[in-house]
Amino acid sequence: MNLKVFRFDPETGVRRYQPFELEASPGLTVLSALFQVQERFDGTLSFRYSCRGAVCGSCAMLINKVPRLACRTQLKSLLAQEPVRLASLTAISGGETWDHPNEIVVEPLPNLPVLKDLVVDMRPFFEKYRAVRPYLRSAVEEHSQTRRSRMDPAVEKELELYTNCILCAACYGACPINVQNPGYLGPAALAKLYRFAIDPRDAEGHGRLRAADNPEGWRGCRFHLNCKTVCPRGVPPNLAIGKSQAILKREAGK
C-alpha cells in the first residue's frame, strides 16, 4: 500500500506530499507506519506523539481527511472501510485526494498553524482552553476543607463524560466554525466550561456559562456534529453547547 504523507519545510515554505510504499501488516497503526518511514526512508519526517508517556492525544492528525489518533488507527481497517465524510469543512474536504482503498493520506491537524510536516502549533487551542478557566473553584470555605459534598449519581455520570476529554484537539481540527470565526473557543473548551458549570462543588456554577454567551462561545456553534464524530473518547461537545444555550435562555426568562 501507499502511505502519502504531507511534508512542510518551515525554512523554504515548500509544501508537498511524499509517498512511501509499506506493507499493511495486521495490527500496524498509522503511528507505527510513520516510525517505519522515519527509520527506513526519511529520518527528517516530523510528527508528535507521547504514547506510553501519560500524554494521550498527542498524536492527533488528519488521516484520510478525518482527525484521528495515529496510535490507535490501524492501516488495514482504513483500507477496508469506506471513507468518512465530515460536514462543511474545506480544510478537510479540499487538498490532496487519495486512491482508496490502495492509499492512505496523512496530514497535519486542520485549524492550527503547521510548524513542520505533521507537527502543528497547539498554542491557539490551549489559549482558548485556558480562557475558560478549566479548574474547580471550590464552593467549600477554606476552613471547612474536610467536608465532603454529596453528588447526585446522574450528575456524577455526566461529569465523567466530559472529564474523559484528553485534549487531543481532534474536535478543534474538525470544527468548521474555527475556520469561519478564528475567535471561536472551539468544542473542547466549551465542553470543559460546561463540565465545571454543572459541577455542584464549583463556586460559580451556571454563572460560568455567561462568560461564553457570545458569538465566540455558545452562540457560535452551528451543530455540524463533527466534534462528536471524531472524538476518540466519546465526548459530545454538541450536547454541552446545546444544554448551555438552554440554561442561559431559561435563566434569562426568569
ZISULLIN-V348358 format. One record per residue. N is the residue number from 0. RES is the residue in one small letter. SS is DSSP state (2 for helix, 1 for strand, 0 for the rest). NEAR is the number of other C-alpha atoms within 10 Angstrom. Layout:
n:N res:RES ss:SS near:NEAR
n:N res:RES ss:SS near:NEAR
This chain:
n:0 res:m ss:0 near:16
n:1 res:n ss:1 near:18
n:2 res:l ss:1 near:24
n:3 res:k ss:1 near:22
n:4 res:v ss:1 near:22
n:5 res:f ss:1 near:20
n:6 res:r ss:1 near:22
n:7 res:f ss:1 near:21
n:8 res:d ss:0 near:13
n:9 res:p ss:0 near:12
n:10 res:e ss:0 near:7
n:11 res:t ss:0 near:7
n:12 res:g ss:0 near:9
n:13 res:v ss:0 near:9
n:14 res:r ss:1 near:13
n:15 res:r ss:1 near:13
n:16 res:y ss:1 near:16
n:17 res:q ss:1 near:13
n:18 res:p ss:1 near:15
n:19 res:f ss:1 near:17
n:20 res:e ss:1 near:12
n:21 res:l ss:0 near:12
n:22 res:e ss:0 near:12
n:23 res:a ss:0 near:18
n:24 res:s ss:0 near:11
n:25 res:p ss:0 near:10
n:26 res:g ss:0 near:13
n:27 res:l ss:0 near:17
n:28 res:t ss:1 near:21
n:29 res:v ss:2 near:26
n:30 res:l ss:2 near:22
n:31 res:s ss:2 near:17
n:32 res:a ss:2 near:21
n:33 res:l ss:2 near:20
n:34 res:f ss:2 near:17
n:35 res:q ss:2 near:15
n:36 res:v ss:2 near:20
n:37 res:q ss:2 near:15
n:38 res:e ss:2 near:12
n:39 res:r ss:2 near:9
n:40 res:f ss:0 near:12
n:41 res:d ss:0 near:13
n:42 res:g ss:0 near:11
n:43 res:t ss:0 near:12
n:44 res:l ss:0 near:19
n:45 res:s ss:0 near:16
n:46 res:f ss:0 near:19
n:47 res:r ss:0 near:16
n:48 res:y ss:0 near:17
n:49 res:s ss:0 near:12
n:50 res:c ss:0 near:13
n:51 res:r ss:0 near:7
n:52 res:g ss:0 near:8
n:53 res:a ss:0 near:8
n:54 res:v ss:0 near:13
n:55 res:c ss:0 near:17
n:56 res:g ss:0 near:23
n:57 res:s ss:0 near:22
n:58 res:c ss:0 near:26
n:59 res:a ss:1 near:29
n:60 res:m ss:1 near:28
n:61 res:l ss:1 near:23
n:62 res:i ss:1 near:21
n:63 res:n ss:0 near:24
n:64 res:k ss:0 near:28
n:65 res:v ss:1 near:25
n:66 res:p ss:1 near:30
n:67 res:r ss:1 near:26
n:68 res:l ss:1 near:25
n:69 res:a ss:0 near:24
n:70 res:c ss:0 near:20
n:71 res:r ss:0 near:16
n:72 res:t ss:0 near:17
n:73 res:q ss:1 near:20
n:74 res:l ss:2 near:24
n:75 res:k ss:2 near:18
n:76 res:s ss:2 near:14
n:77 res:l ss:2 near:20
n:78 res:l ss:2 near:18
n:79 res:a ss:2 near:11
n:80 res:q ss:0 near:10
n:81 res:e ss:0 near:10
n:82 res:p ss:0 near:13
n:83 res:v ss:0 near:11
n:84 res:r ss:0 near:13
n:85 res:l ss:0 near:21
n:86 res:a ss:0 near:14
n:87 res:s ss:0 near:14
n:88 res:l ss:0 near:21
n:89 res:t ss:2 near:12
n:90 res:a ss:2 near:16
n:91 res:i ss:2 near:25
n:92 res:s ss:2 near:15
n:93 res:g ss:0 near:9
n:94 res:g ss:0 near:8
n:95 res:e ss:0 near:15
n:96 res:t ss:0 near:13
n:97 res:w ss:0 near:14
n:98 res:d ss:0 near:11
n:99 res:h ss:0 near:15
n:100 res:p ss:0 near:15
n:101 res:n ss:0 near:12
n:102 res:e ss:1 near:20
n:103 res:i ss:1 near:22
n:104 res:v ss:1 near:21
n:105 res:v ss:1 near:26
n:106 res:e ss:1 near:23
n:107 res:p ss:0 near:27
n:108 res:l ss:0 near:31
n:109 res:p ss:0 near:27
n:110 res:n ss:0 near:23
n:111 res:l ss:0 near:19
n:112 res:p ss:0 near:14
n:113 res:v ss:1 near:19
n:114 res:l ss:1 near:15
n:115 res:k ss:1 near:21
n:116 res:d ss:0 near:23
n:117 res:l ss:0 near:22
n:118 res:v ss:1 near:24
n:119 res:v ss:1 near:19
n:120 res:d ss:0 near:14
n:121 res:m ss:0 near:17
n:122 res:r ss:2 near:11
n:123 res:p ss:2 near:14
n:124 res:f ss:2 near:20
n:125 res:f ss:2 near:15
n:126 res:e ss:2 near:12
n:127 res:k ss:2 near:17
n:128 res:y ss:2 near:21
n:129 res:r ss:2 near:11
n:130 res:a ss:2 near:13
n:131 res:v ss:0 near:20
n:132 res:r ss:0 near:14
n:133 res:p ss:0 near:15
n:134 res:y ss:0 near:12
n:135 res:l ss:0 near:14
n:136 res:r ss:0 near:14
n:137 res:s ss:1 near:14
n:138 res:a ss:0 near:14
n:139 res:v ss:0 near:15
n:140 res:e ss:0 near:10
n:141 res:e ss:2 near:8
n:142 res:h ss:2 near:7
n:143 res:s ss:2 near:8
n:144 res:q ss:0 near:10
n:145 res:t ss:0 near:9
n:146 res:r ss:0 near:9
n:147 res:r ss:0 near:9
n:148 res:s ss:0 near:10
n:149 res:r ss:0 near:8
n:150 res:m ss:0 near:11
n:151 res:d ss:0 near:9
n:152 res:p ss:2 near:9
n:153 res:a ss:2 near:9
n:154 res:v ss:2 near:14
n:155 res:e ss:2 near:13
n:156 res:k ss:2 near:11
n:157 res:e ss:2 near:14
n:158 res:l ss:2 near:18
n:159 res:e ss:2 near:13
n:160 res:l ss:2 near:15
n:161 res:y ss:2 near:22
n:162 res:t ss:2 near:15
n:163 res:n ss:0 near:12
n:164 res:c ss:0 near:21
n:165 res:i ss:0 near:17
n:166 res:l ss:0 near:19
n:167 res:c ss:0 near:25
n:168 res:a ss:0 near:31
n:169 res:a ss:2 near:29
n:170 res:c ss:2 near:27
n:171 res:y ss:2 near:28
n:172 res:g ss:2 near:31
n:173 res:a ss:2 near:34
n:174 res:c ss:0 near:30
n:175 res:p ss:0 near:27
n:176 res:i ss:2 near:24
n:177 res:n ss:2 near:22
n:178 res:v ss:2 near:18
n:179 res:q ss:2 near:11
n:180 res:n ss:0 near:13
n:181 res:p ss:0 near:12
n:182 res:g ss:0 near:15
n:183 res:y ss:0 near:24
n:184 res:l ss:0 near:27
n:185 res:g ss:0 near:29
n:186 res:p ss:2 near:32
n:187 res:a ss:2 near:28
n:188 res:a ss:2 near:26
n:189 res:l ss:2 near:25
n:190 res:a ss:2 near:24
n:191 res:k ss:2 near:21
n:192 res:l ss:2 near:26
n:193 res:y ss:2 near:24
n:194 res:r ss:2 near:22
n:195 res:f ss:2 near:26
n:196 res:a ss:2 near:21
n:197 res:i ss:0 near:20
n:198 res:d ss:0 near:20
n:199 res:p ss:0 near:18
n:200 res:r ss:0 near:18
n:201 res:d ss:1 near:17
n:202 res:a ss:0 near:17
n:203 res:e ss:0 near:17
n:204 res:g ss:2 near:17
n:205 res:h ss:2 near:19
n:206 res:g ss:2 near:11
n:207 res:r ss:2 near:18
n:208 res:l ss:2 near:23
n:209 res:r ss:2 near:13
n:210 res:a ss:2 near:12
n:211 res:a ss:2 near:20
n:212 res:d ss:0 near:15
n:213 res:n ss:0 near:11
n:214 res:p ss:0 near:13
n:215 res:e ss:0 near:17
n:216 res:g ss:0 near:21
n:217 res:w ss:2 near:26
n:218 res:r ss:2 near:15
n:219 res:g ss:2 near:20
n:220 res:c ss:0 near:22
n:221 res:r ss:0 near:11
n:222 res:f ss:0 near:17
n:223 res:h ss:0 near:17
n:224 res:l ss:0 near:20
n:225 res:n ss:2 near:26
n:226 res:c ss:2 near:27
n:227 res:k ss:2 near:20
n:228 res:t ss:2 near:18
n:229 res:v ss:2 near:24
n:230 res:c ss:0 near:24
n:231 res:p ss:0 near:20
n:232 res:r ss:0 near:15
n:233 res:g ss:0 near:14
n:234 res:v ss:0 near:24
n:235 res:p ss:0 near:22
n:236 res:p ss:2 near:26
n:237 res:n ss:2 near:22
n:238 res:l ss:2 near:15
n:239 res:a ss:2 near:22
n:240 res:i ss:2 near:23
n:241 res:g ss:2 near:14
n:242 res:k ss:2 near:14
n:243 res:s ss:2 near:25
n:244 res:q ss:2 near:18
n:245 res:a ss:2 near:12
n:246 res:i ss:2 near:13
n:247 res:l ss:2 near:16
n:248 res:k ss:2 near:11
n:249 res:r ss:2 near:10
n:250 res:e ss:2 near:9
n:251 res:a ss:2 near:8
n:252 res:g ss:0 near:6
n:253 res:k ss:0 near:5
